[in-house]
Amino acid sequence: MVGSFPARQVRFRRFARPFAVSSGVALLIFGFLAARPAAAQEVDGLQAAVAIEKAMTQAIASAERSVVAIARIGPRDQAPAVVQNGPLQFGQINTIKENDPTSPEFVPTEFGTGVVIDEAGLILTCHHVVDPQPTADHYITTVDRRTFVARLLASDAKCDLAILKVEGKPSDYKFSPIKLGDAKTLKKGQIVLALGNPYAIARDGQVSASWGIISNLTRKVVGNNEPSPQQKTLYQFGSLIQTDAKLNLGTSGGPLLNLRGEMIGLTTALAASVGFEQSAGFAIPVDDTFRRLLEPLKQGRSVSYGYLGVQPSNLAYQQRMHGMQGVVVEMVSPHTPAARSDLRRGDLVTAIDGVPVYDADALRLAIAAHGPRAVTSFRVNRDGRQMVIPIRLSKSPNPLPQVVTQQEPLWRGMRVDYPVSIMQLIPLFGEEHDDSGVRVIDVEANSPAAKAGIVRGMLVTRVNDLPVYDPEEFHERVDTMQGAVELTASINTRPQQHIVEQQ
């Protein structure tokens, strides 16, 4: 399946994965019957098989109406190409019979799967499935063989999620949204189903089905060239569902279903290793984090991740051998949530919100899973003393690719964000990083803000002499104010007052 690769090398493919029947699941179903009396075994075995078969067919029938095949067409002046984006690689076929994506003879060069999540024509898929270029077209084909043009509404590489919006009026297509389940209740060994578009053979909308079991939970996908923590996606921190189902090229963005037909995961990655006939399949779990990230994407806005302000490190081997558990705080950045809450260098973080943490990636995942302003509870061992420290998170910078079609609101011609979320600007201003106040990220020409001397990059710390600590608090204050508003702001200078008139 993989070909000849150096020993232990791992290759990642993208935009892929449906299912082949798992003989292991069949053995699991019937193995327990072997010890039962022979007279009852024949009847019981057949009844068990029929019951499971019925549950599967009903689950597939109820969900497949919400699953679409996606054909991705790049800019018309460019030839289709393999798109590289992180550790995954987009599905590609080199033969094209017809240039019209609506033709039955059309074979796309780039393809994947999507899931209907709203009657208004919103299609959920993976970030690595979509083309971020505004001139690129995405064609979706439904189970009733209708083909629609869809445009990219929003996407984010860190969570590998994207939303496509079907063109036209909702009354023209009458989509059926998929039912969302809850991945928090999943256990190893549960039977799961997947629907997808393997090798583009489901390009007519007749999605292919497969089945398997949940092999493991909270898994990582890693490669030979590990990115820095800032460049990692959530699934590289260890958030994925692992299934033994065979996932072929083209199923990324398809649903992983339970036997009730609810989507409990979105298939995203295939890790093919040398020496193994079947690779491990992975899916993004439908949990609280998934739901939190999905809402802004549905609105075309950017998603955000929590920020603590520490450099964590794993315990040494000898410490783990002696029964120690947790993550060491190696460094605390000044003026960050960690510093303001008195988290200190050398502290051992053993749990976050009551959930034990065992390595640095688990801590990073727990922080990123929360949004800005979330208050988290850290259980800390400091010099042998146990304590609980509540910390209100800020917003993490996200250097990975995003597509946003709906900007955050302007106030009198200026737009603000968390200071740390644009840390890359700090060297330009020659200013020590400070996570208090709000940073001005955009100012419209000739607006009241511009006329008041507000420029991009300024740090606003007070509104009418009242302190502000984040964009939400800034808007809570200014959105109700009438007339002139005094802002205390600075860049590389002592804070100065700027009077912003009403528009």
VENBEL-V69063 format. One record per backbone hydrogen bond with DSSP energy under -1.0 kcal/mol. NH is the residue of the N-H (numbers start at 1). CO is the residue of the C=O. E is the energy in kcal/mol with one decimal. If there is no record, write none. Layout:
NH;CO;E + NH;CO;E
This chain:
9;6;-2.0 + 11;272;-1.7 + 13;270;-1.4 + 14;89;-3.8 + 17;248;-9.9 + 26;22;-1.5 + 27;23;-2.4 + 28;24;-2.0 + 29;25;-2.3 + 30;26;-2.0 + 31;27;-2.4 + 33;30;-1.2 + 34;31;-1.3 + 36;33;-1.7 + 41;37;-1.8 + 42;38;-1.1 + 44;40;-3.0 + 45;41;-3.0 + 46;42;-1.8 + 47;43;-2.6 + 48;44;-2.6 + 49;45;-2.2 + 50;46;-2.7 + 51;47;-2.6 + 52;48;-2.4 + 53;49;-2.7 + 54;50;-2.7 + 55;51;-2.2 + 56;52;-2.4 + 57;53;-2.6 + 58;54;-2.3 + 59;55;-2.1 + 60;56;-2.7 + 61;57;-2.4 + 62;58;-2.1 + 63;59;-1.5 + 64;60;-2.8 + 66;63;-2.2 + 67;64;-1.3 + 68;114;-2.5 + 69;141;-2.2 + 70;112;-2.5 + 71;139;-2.7 + 72;110;-2.7 + 73;137;-3.4 + 78;75;-2.2 + 90;83;-1.1 + 93;109;-1.0 + 103;100;-2.1 + 106;103;-1.6 + 112;70;-2.1 + 113;252;-2.0 + 114;68;-2.4 + 115;124;-2.7 + 116;66;-3.5 + 117;122;-2.4 + 121;118;-1.7 + 123;164;-3.0 + 124;115;-3.5 + 125;162;-2.3 + 129;126;-1.5 + 136;133;-1.8 + 137;73;-2.8 + 138;150;-1.3 + 139;71;-2.9 + 140;148;-2.6 + 141;69;-2.3 + 142;146;-2.4 + 145;142;-1.9 + 148;140;-2.6 + 150;138;-3.2 + 151;165;-2.6 + 153;163;-2.9 + 154;163;-1.4 + 155;403;-2.0 + 156;161;-2.4 + 157;401;-2.6 + 161;156;-1.4 + 162;125;-2.1 + 163;154;-3.1 + 164;123;-2.8 + 165;151;-3.3 + 166;121;-2.7 + 167;149;-2.8 + 172;169;-2.4 + 173;170;-1.1 + 174;170;-2.3 + 178;116;-2.8 + 181;263;-2.7 + 183;286;-2.8 + 185;182;-1.3 + 186;183;-1.5 + 189;214;-2.8 + 190;187;-1.7 + 192;212;-2.5 + 193;257;-2.1 + 194;210;-2.1 + 195;255;-1.5 + 196;208;-2.0 + 199;249;-4.6 + 200;197;-1.7 + 201;198;-2.5 + 203;200;-1.3 + 205;202;-2.2 + 207;205;-1.7 + 208;196;-2.6 + 210;194;-1.6 + 212;192;-2.1 + 214;190;-1.9 + 215;242;-2.2 + 216;242;-1.7 + 219;240;-2.6 + 231;228;-1.1 + 234;158;-3.1 + 236;233;-1.1 + 237;234;-1.3 + 240;219;-2.3 + 241;283;-3.0 + 242;216;-2.6 + 243;281;-2.5 + 244;213;-1.6 + 251;248;-1.3 + 253;267;-2.9 + 254;251;-1.9 + 256;265;-3.1 + 257;193;-3.7 + 258;262;-1.9 + 261;258;-2.0 + 263;179;-3.2 + 264;256;-2.8 + 265;256;-1.2 + 266;284;-1.9 + 267;254;-2.4 + 268;282;-2.2 + 269;282;-1.0 + 271;280;-1.9 + 272;11;-1.8 + 276;273;-1.5 + 280;271;-1.4 + 281;243;-2.0 + 282;269;-1.8 + 283;241;-1.9 + 284;266;-3.0 + 286;264;-2.0 + 287;285;-1.4 + 291;287;-2.3 + 292;288;-2.3 + 293;289;-2.4 + 294;290;-2.0 + 295;291;-1.4 + 297;293;-1.2 + 298;294;-2.2 + 300;297;-1.6 + 301;296;-2.8 + 306;370;-2.0 + 307;394;-1.4 + 311;331;-2.4 + 313;328;-2.2 + 320;316;-2.2 + 321;317;-2.3 + 322;318;-1.3 + 323;320;-1.7 + 324;319;-2.2 + 327;349;-2.3 + 328;313;-2.4 + 329;347;-2.7 + 330;311;-2.4 + 333;309;-2.7 + 338;308;-2.4 + 340;336;-2.7 + 341;337;-1.4 + 342;339;-1.3 + 343;338;-2.7 + 346;329;-3.1 + 347;344;-1.9 + 348;381;-2.1 + 349;327;-2.9 + 350;379;-2.6 + 351;379;-1.2 + 352;355;-2.3 + 353;377;-3.3 + 355;352;-1.9 + 357;350;-1.8 + 363;359;-1.5 + 364;360;-2.4 + 365;361;-2.6 + 366;362;-2.2 + 367;363;-2.0 + 368;364;-2.7 + 369;365;-2.2 + 370;367;-1.1 + 373;393;-2.1 + 374;371;-1.7 + 376;391;-3.0 + 378;389;-2.6 + 379;351;-2.8 + 380;387;-3.1 + 381;348;-2.8 + 382;385;-2.9 + 385;382;-2.0 + 387;380;-2.3 + 389;378;-3.0 + 391;376;-3.0 + 393;374;-2.8 + 394;307;-2.3 + 396;305;-3.2 + 403;155;-2.4 + 405;300;-1.7 + 406;300;-2.5 + 411;414;-2.9 + 414;411;-1.6 + 415;442;-2.5 + 417;439;-2.1 + 422;419;-1.5 + 423;420;-1.4 + 425;422;-2.3 + 426;423;-1.6 + 429;426;-1.1 + 430;426;-1.0 + 431;426;-1.2 + 435;335;-1.3 + 438;460;-2.6 + 439;417;-2.7 + 440;458;-2.8 + 441;415;-2.7 + 442;415;-1.3 + 444;413;-3.0 + 447;444;-1.5 + 449;412;-2.0 + 451;447;-2.6 + 452;448;-1.2 + 453;450;-1.6 + 454;449;-2.3 + 457;440;-3.2 + 458;455;-1.7 + 459;490;-2.4 + 460;438;-3.3 + 461;488;-2.5 + 462;488;-1.1 + 463;466;-2.9 + 464;486;-3.7 + 466;463;-1.9 + 468;461;-2.0 + 474;470;-2.3 + 475;471;-2.6 + 476;472;-2.2 + 477;473;-1.6 + 478;474;-2.7 + 479;475;-2.0 + 481;478;-1.5 + 485;500;-2.3 + 487;498;-2.9 + 488;462;-2.2 + 489;496;-2.5 + 490;459;-1.1 + 496;489;-2.7 + 498;487;-2.7 + 500;485;-3.1
